[in-house]
């Protein structure tokens, strides 16, 4: 929603053209009136219908290796950095097409929206290797914590923004649309674009993943132990970090989409 609001204010005509392309795959979704934002969960919805060939596009198993670990590590070649660059390449195509490009464009916009969000969640760029996790903790999925059902492993806990905003999925009701609009406004007031100016000059998804990985090491995995309940200190720090990441992801996504849309026009 942050990217949508940014584009609506700065480049409404470009936003409209992007929405038209995103809407091409709307019949294959549960989306209603706000496909630009609702499509952010479309790649996850695809997993629910058994379309799992793209699962590794969502993550990047950058290893975080503790001193007490010895063994082999595993890292996929196809990851969120690779996938984002592939979506950018598709949306940058300027040749003469032999077929209708609508499917490729809609698919790529939808995955780009989702993946730029994913890559700013620290546990989408980290897997912990230690004596407790000799085969890796699967990006925090195997790191169980003492918390409510559905958020009782580190990955889902951070996916929930440390239990700050509730869970909202497509299709959006108008009440939910207004609610996430207020969330967007709140986050951008806390972290206006000017406060993130230097980080917004970084446009390489590889560096975005490295930033998230460092946050995993310095914030996500610090101050909490396996099976432990998150402390107030951990919650406060983590929530501040993820709010900044949400703002950063929204601004970066808006800038990237605007750049690609200008090339396409």
N, C-alpha and C positions, 0 to 999 in steps of 0.2 A: 504493500500500500504506500510505503514511503516513496518508492520509485514512481508509482502512478501519480502521486500528488506532485512530485517534482516535475514530471513531464507535462502534466496538465497545466501547470503554472507557466512553464517555460516554452514548451513546444506542443501546444494542443493539436495542431494539424498533423504533426508526425505521430503523436499518440493515437490519433484516430486511424491513421493508416496501419499502424502496428496492430491495433485492435481488430481491424478488418481481417488481417492475416491470422491472428490468433484464433479468431472465431471460426476459421475453416474447419477446425477439428472439434468445435463445440458439440456437434451431434454425437461425438464419441466421449462425452463427459456428462457430469451431472450439473454443469454450470447453468446459472440463470442469467442475471443481468450485468455481471461484472467479471467477464471472462479474463481480463488482464490480470486481476488479482486472484480470482478463483483458480486460474490455470496453474498457479504456483504449487498446488497440491496434485495436479494431474499426473506427474511422473510417479508419485507415491500411489495414487489410485491404480495406475497400471500394474503395480506389483500385486494388487489385490485380485486381479483377473488372470494371474499366472504369467504375465509378461515380465519375466525376471532377467532377460538377457542384458538389460541395461543397469542392473543393480550396482555394479562396481563404479558406474559413472557418478554415483552420489558421494563417494568417499575417496579417501586417499590414505592408505595405510603407512604413513610416515612413522617409522619405528621410534618409540621412546624407550630406550634401553636402560634399565636400572643396573647398578653395579653387581647385584646378586644374581644376574641372569647369565646363563651360558647356554648356547644352542643356536639353532638356525632361525632366521626371520624370513617372512614371506611378504612380498610387495607386488601388487598387480601393476601391469603396464598401463592398462586402461583404468583411469581414475578421473576424479572431478576436474583436475587441471587439463588432462587430455580431452575430456568431453567438452569443457567450456571452449577450448580452442577449436574443436571440431564444429561446434555450433556457430562460432564466430566465422569460421571459414565458409560454412554453408550460407550464412546470411550476408557474406561479403561477395558472393558469386556475382560476377558482372558479365558473364558470357552470354551467348545467344542460346536460350534453352530450346530443346527439341520437344519438351513436354511441359505441361502445366507445373509450375514450381510451388503451387499453393501448399501441398502436403509437406514438402521439405521446409518451407518457410514457417508454417504454423508449428510443426513439430519442434523446430530449432528455437523459435521464440519461447515456447513453453518450457523446454528443457533449460534454456539459458536462464530464464527467470528463477526456476527452481534451484539450479546448480550454483548460481552466484550466492543465493541465500545459504545453501548447504555449506559452501566452502568457508563461510565466515563463522560457522559453528565449530569450535575447537576440536570436538571429537569426530568431525568429519575429515580430520587431517592428522589423526594420531591413533596409534595402537601401542599400548603399554606391554613391554616384555619384562618379566621379573620372575623370581622364584615361584610366586603365586600363579603367574600366567606364563608358563614356559612356551605356550603356543600363541601368546598374545591375548589381550583381553577383548579383541574384536571391537575396537574403537569404543570401549567402555560398556558394551552390551553385556559382558560377563562380569563386570565390576558391580556387584550387588551392594546396595546401600539400604539403610533403614529409613524407608519413606513409603508414601502411599502407593498402593497397587497401580501399576502402569507407569510409575515414575521411580521405581525402586531399583533401577540400575542407572549407572552414571550417564550413559548415552541418552536415554529417554528423558532423564532429569534435565539435562542441558538442552535437549530438543524442546522441552517445555519452557525454556527460558528461566529455569529454576523455579517453576511453578508461579509465574507472575501474572500471566494474561489469560489463563484458561485455555481451552481447546476449541478452535473454530475451524470448520472445514467447509468446503463447497458441498452443496449450494449455499450461498449466503442469503440470509433473510435481510431485509432492509435495516432491521435493528442491528444485526451483526455488522453490516456494512458501515453504519454510523459508528458503531463501537470501535472497529479497527481504525476508522478515521481519527477517532479521538486518541487511540494509542499512537498512531503515526504522528499526530500533532504534538503529543507529549514527548515522544522520543526525540523529535527534531528540535523541540524547544530546549531539552536538556543538552543535546549535541547538535547545535546548528552546523551547517555546512562549513562555515568559516573556522570552527574549532577543529575540524579534521582536514584542513587544507593540505598539509604536507602529505598525509596518508592518501589523500585523493589523487595525488600526482602519480601514485603507483598503480599501473594499469595491467601489470603482468599477473595472471592467475597463479603462476608458480610462486610468486612472492606472497600473494594472498594466502596460499596454503601454508607457507612457511610461517607467516604471522600467526595463523591459527594454531599451528603446531607449538609455537613458543608459548602461546596462552595456555595450551593444554598442559605443558610442562610446569609453567610458573603459577597457574591458577587452578585449573581443573583438578589435577592430581595432587595438589598441595593442600594440606590442612584437612584431609579426609582419608580414612582407612576403610579397607574392605569390611562391609557389614555395619559400618558406623552411620549414625544419624548426622546429617549436615548441621554444623554449628551455626549460630547467628552470624559469627564473623565470616564463615565460609559463604553463607547465603548473601550477606551484604556485598561482599567483594565480587562474588560471581554474578550477581544480578546487575551490578554496575558495569561489569565487563561486557555482559551479553547485550545490555542496552546500547552501549557504544558500538558493538559489532553490528547490531541491527541497523543503526543509523548509517554506519559506514557501508554496509552491504546495499542499503537502499540507494544511497548517493552514487555508489559505484555502478550499480545496475542501471540507474537512470542515465548516467553519463555514457556507459557502454551502448545502451540501446539507442540513445540519441545519435551517437557516432555512426552506428551501423545503419540506422534509418536514413541518415543524411546521405550515406554512400549509395543506398538503394534508390534514392530519389534524385 
